[in-house]
C-alpha cells in the first residue's frame, strides 16, 4: 500500500536533508463535513471492544517523510500547540519516512532524526509509538555508511538478510532502550522484503523468525515494552478462494496463511497489527466507495475471533483507489468518516492515519496546512473521533430513517454522514436532521 510512496519519501528526505489490556493515554474536539450505499449487517452491528484503558484514544497518525519538525521552529511550535489540545497516538519509523539510517555502520548510531521526531511527539502531547522498520544497508547486502540516494530509492524496503536478523534485533533493542519513554513498538512494515510477489505465498517463516528475535531482544532490555505484529496488509480481490469475504471482495488467501503462521508461531504479542485498503488490489470499490468500507469491520471481526479478542491495531488504512482517482473534498471526507465509523463499530483498538504531509505544495488529506500549520478539515475530523470515540467509548444503538445516512452514537454525541450526492432529511434519535450532499454532522444528545 505504501511501497512506492515509502521509497519516494525516503529519497526526498535524503535529497532535502492498544494496546494490551493495560494501556495509557488521553482523549480530546470536534470537526465537520461527507456518498451512497446502505450499511450491511457488519457495519450496523456495534460490537463491544476488547478491554482497554479508558484513556486510550484509539486514533492517531504516522509521521512520514515531511512533518512539522522539518519546516521551521515556529512552524513546529504552531503544529505542536494545536496537536497538544487533542492528544492522540503518534508513530514514527526508525529508518525512512522521515528518519535517516540509524546504524550506518555496526554499533555506530545516528539518532538525530529519531530524536527530533520523538521530541516533537512529546512536545505535542502525543502518545509515542515506534515502528521497527526499516533496516540499515549493511544488513541487506549494501555497503556500510550513510544510505545513498540509490539505496533509498531502490532498497529501503529490502528485508535484512537472515544472517543479520540478530543484528537487527540488537538495533531494535537499542532503540527500545534509548527511547525508554516509548511503550509501544510495531515490528516491521507490511512484510517489506518478505513478500515481493503477492500472487505467491509470502516468506512468513522468515518474517516470523525476525519478529521472534526482535521480540526477545526488546523484552530482554524492556520487559515493560508492548510489542505487536505482524503489520500485514490485508489485500483483497474481486474473487478468489478465502474464508474472509464479503460484497467488498475476498481477502487473498496468502494473507491469511501468513497471518495464521505468525500467530501460531510467535514468541508473544501484546497486540495485533494489520493494515489494508477498502479498494481491491485492482483499485475496484465493491459494491461502491461506501459499501467497500465494510471490509474494515469484516477483517477486524475475523481477527478478534481468531486471536481470542486481542487488541487489533490498524497501522494504516486507505479508502481512495491508488489509480489516480480523486474526489471533491466533501466526498473524500465523508468516505473517511464512514471508514472510521467501521473501526469503532467493529471494536478496533487503534487506527493510525498515514499523514501525507508536504512542505509548501497543496496536500489533500494533510492533517495541517503545509504553509500555515493550521489544522485542516481532515485534522478536525480526526480530533473529533479522538474526543468522542476513544477505544473505551460506550456505544448506543441508533438508526437512521434514511439508509443513505450512516450514524454512530455514544451517550453525549451523535455522528451522521450523508453518503449521497443530494440533500437528505432523516430522523435519528428522535430528531430530524437535514444534511447537505456528503455532509458530516456532529450533534449533542
N, C-alpha and C positions, 0 to 999 in steps of 0.2 A: 504494500500500500504506500509506504513512504520510501521505497527503494531508490528510485531515481531522484526524488527530492532530497534524500539524505546526502547522496554524493554531491549534488549541486550545492546544498547548503554548506557542506564541509569545504568544498572547493572555494566558494565565495568567502568563507571565513579566512582561508589562507591567503586568498588574493587580497583581501582587505585588512588584513590584520597586522479494609482495611484490614482492610486490616483484619488481623485476628481479633477474636472477641474482646481483647483489651487494646484499644487504640485511642490516642488523644486527638484534640483539635478544637476549633471554634467555628460557629456559623456567622452569617450576617446578610440584600437590598432589593431592589425592585426594578423592573425593566419592561420593555414592551415591544412589540409589533408583529405574521403569517401567511392548502390545495386539496385533491378530492379523494375519497375512499372511506368506506365505513370501517370502523375498527373491527378487527377479528376478535375471537374469543380470547386469544392470548394477550391481546392489547387491552382488553377491558377487565380482566380478572386481576385485581390487585393482590399481590402475594405478600405475606409477612416476610420482611427481610431477616437475614441472619442477625443474631445478637451482635451489637456493636456499641461502642461508646456513644452516648447521646450527643457528644460534641463533634463527632466525625462528620465533616462537611459533605462527603460523598464526591463533590465536584472540585475540579482543579484544571491545571493545564501543564503542558510540557513546553519548556523553553526550546527554541530552535536556533538556527544559525545567527540570526539577529534578535536581540532582545533589548530591554530597556537599559541594560548596563553597557551596551555597545554604542551609545549615541553621545550624550554629554552628561556631566554630573547633574546639571539642573534637570535634564530630561529624566534621568534615573530617579531623582528625588520626587519629581512630579508623579511618575507612574507608581513608585513605591508608596507614596502617601495615599494615592487613590486605592491601590490594592489593599492597603492596611485597614481600610474601612470595612472590607468584606473579606476577612481571612479565609484562604482556601488552600488546597493542595497545590504544590509546585514541584515539577520534576525536571531533572537535568541529567543528560548522558555524560559519561566520563570522557568520551572521545567522539568528536564530530558533534553536529547540532549545537555549535557554539563553543566547543572546547577543543583545544589543540591536544596533540599526543601527550598523555600524562606520564609516559615512561619511554622516552625516546631511546634510551639505552638501558640494559638490565640494571635495576636498582638505582637509576638516575631519574629523578622525578621532576615533573613540571606541573605545578599546581595553580599557576596564576589564573587561568580561565575558570577552573572549578571553584577556586576561592572567590572570584568575582561573582559568579552566579549564585553560590550558596550565601554569600554576604547579601546579595540583593534579595534573595528569598527571605532571609532573616529580617532585613530592613523593611520589607513589605508585609511582614507578619505571616508569611506562608508556612505551611507545614511541609517540611522538606522531604523529597523523595529523590533517590539517585538510581538511575538505570545503569547497570554494569554492562555497558556496551559503548564503544567497540574496542578492538584490540590493536595495540601498537604494531607497527610494520614488521619488526623483527620476530614477532610471534607467528607471522603468517607468510614467511618466505621473502619478506622485504629487507631492506638494509636497516642498520641502526641509525639513529639520528632523527632530527625533526622530519615529519612527513612531507614529502614533496607534493607539488601540485598534481602530478600524475598519480601519486599514491592516494590522495584524497579523491580524485575523480574516478579512479579505476578499482581501488582496493579497500576503501573504507569498510565495505560490508563483507569482506572476507572473514571467515572464521579462523581463529588461531589453529595452527597445526596441532595434532594430537600430542606431539612431544612437548608442546608448550602449554598444555592445559594446566599443569601445575604452576607455571609462571603466571598465567592469567589469574588463577585462583589466589596467588600471593598478591598480585596487584589489587584484586578485589578486596582482600583482607586489609591491605594497606590503606585503601580508600575508606573502608568502614572504620578503621582505627583513627585515621586523621579527622574524619568528619563524624566525631562521636555524638554530635547532637542530631544526626540524621538517623532515624529509626527504621526507615523502610527502604528496601532495596529490591529492584526488579532485575532478574538475571537475563541478560542478552536482549535481543530485539528481533522479533518476527523470524526466528530461525535463520537469521542472516548467515550465508555461507554454508548452512546445513540443509538448504532446500532450494537449489538453483533452478530446478525444473518442476513446476507444480503439477505437471501431468504424471509425475512419477513419485514414489514414496520419498519422504524426507529422511535425512540421516538422523532419525530421532534417537538412535543409540548414542551417536556422537554427541548430540546436544545434551542428552541426559547425563552422560559421563562428565561433560564440562559443568553442568549445573550442580551435580553432586559434589564435585571438587570445590566449586565456589561456595556452596552451602556449608561444607565442613570447615573451609578456611575462614569464612566470615564468622561463623558461630564460635570458632575457637578463640577469636580475639574479641568478639562482641556477642556473648550469649544472649544479650537483650535485643539484638537486631532482629527485625522481621523481614523475612525473605520470601519472595514469590516468583513463580514461573508458570508456564513456560513462555509467556509472551508470544503466543502463537496466533497468527492470523487465520480467522475462520472464513476461508474463501468459500464462495458458493457459486453454483452454476444453474442454468435453467433446468437441466435434467441430470439424472445420474442415479447411482445406487448408494443410498446412505439412509440411516435411520433418522437423521436430523434434516427435516424437510418441511416445506410449507408452500403456501401460494407465492412466497417470495423466492423460492428456488430450493436447491439441495446443497447442503454443505459437502464439500469434497471429502470423500472417504479417507484420502491421505491425511487430512487434518485430524479426523477422529482417531485414526491409527496412531498418529504422532502423539496426540494428547493422551490417549489411553496408555501408551508405553511409558511416557513420562510420569503419569500419575501413579502407575503401578510400580515404578522402579526408582522414584525419587527418594533421597535420604529423608526429606522432610519439606514442609512448606507451611508458611503462616497464612498465605492467601494464594489464590489462583489468578493468573494474569492472562488475558486474551485481548485480541483486537479484531476489527473487521469493518466491513462496509455493507450498507444496505443494497447497493447495486451488485450485480453478479460480476464475475471476472470479465465478462464481455460487455460490461457497462449497461446492462439491462436493469430497469426498475420494474419489478414484478409484484403485483399487477400494475402498479404505478408508484410514484415517488412516496406517497404516504403509506400505501399498503406494504411496500418493501421494508418499512421500518419494523414490522412485526418480527423480522429476523432477530433483532436485538433481544426482544423478550424471549423468543424461542431458544436462542443459544444460552442466554442466562439461565433459563429454567432447566435446560438439559444439563448444564454444568452444575447447578445446585443439587440436582438429583444425583448426578454421577459422583459428586465429591462428598456427599453427606452434608450438604449445606455449608461448605466452606465459604468464606467471603470471596466474592467474584469481583475482580477488577477489570475494567476495560481501559487499557493503556492508551488506546486511540480508537476513535470511531469516525466513520465517514458516511456521507449521505448524498453527495453530489457525484455523478459519474465522472471519471477522470478521462473523458474523451473530448474535452473542450466545451462541455455543457455549461451554460451559465443561466442563471435565473434572476429576475428582478429581486432586489434585496428583500422586500416584504415576503416573497415566496420562500427565499432561501432561509430566512429567519423562522418562518412558520414550520418548515420541514425540520430545521434544527430543534426547535422547541418540541415538536411532536416526537422526535427521536429521543430526546431527554426524558420525556414522559414514559417511554418504553422502559428505560433503565429504572425509573422509580417504581413503576408498576410490577416489574419482574423481580425486584429486590436486589439489583446490583449494588454492591457496597461502595464502589468507586468508579468514576468515569472521568478520564483526563482528556481534555480538549487539546488537539495538536494546533498550537497557536502559530499561524502563518505570518509572523511579523516581518515588516520591511522597515527600511530606514527613512526613505523620503517618498517613494512612489506610492500610488494608491494601493490599498491592500484589502481585498474582500475577505471578510471573516476575521480580521485582526481584532484583538481584544482592546487595543488602544490605538489612537490615531498616530501614524508614524511621524507626523510633524509636530503636533502639539502635546501628545501624551494623554489627551482626553479620552475617557472611556467611551467606547463605541457602543452601538446597539447590541452587537454580539457580546461585548463585555457586560453590559447591563443585564442581558438575558442570563448569562452565567451567574452574575451576582444574585439575581432573583431566585434562581434554583438553589444557590448556597443558603440563602436566607430561609426559604420556605420549605425546601425539600432535602434537608440533610439526610444522612443514612438512617437515622432513627426516627424519621418523621412518621407520625401516625396518619394513615390514610383513611379517608372516608369514601364510601361508595356513592358516587353521584352519576347521573345520566343526563344526556342532552336530548331534548325533544327533536332536534335536527341532527341526524348522524354525520353531517358534514362538519360539525363542531366537536372536536375532541376536548375532553375535560379531565381535570385532575384536581383533587381537593384534599386538604388537611383541615383541622378544626378552625384555623384562623383565616385561611386563604383559599381562593378558588382560581384555577387557571383554565382559560378557554383558548382554543386555537381554531380559527376558521380555516379549513383545508380546501376551500373553494375559491375561485376567482370572481365570486359575486358576493354582494352583501347578503348576510344571513341574519334572521331573527330566530332565537331559540330560547327555550325555557330550561334553566338549570337551577337546581337547588331552590325551586320555588320562585325564582326571579326571571324576568325577561331581559335578554341581552340582545343588542343589535351589534353585529360585527361587520366591519368593512372587509373587502377581499383580503384573505390571508392575514387578518388581524390577530394579534396575540393580546389577550386582555387578562389582567390580574384584577381580582375583586375581593375585598374583605368579606368575611362571612359574619 
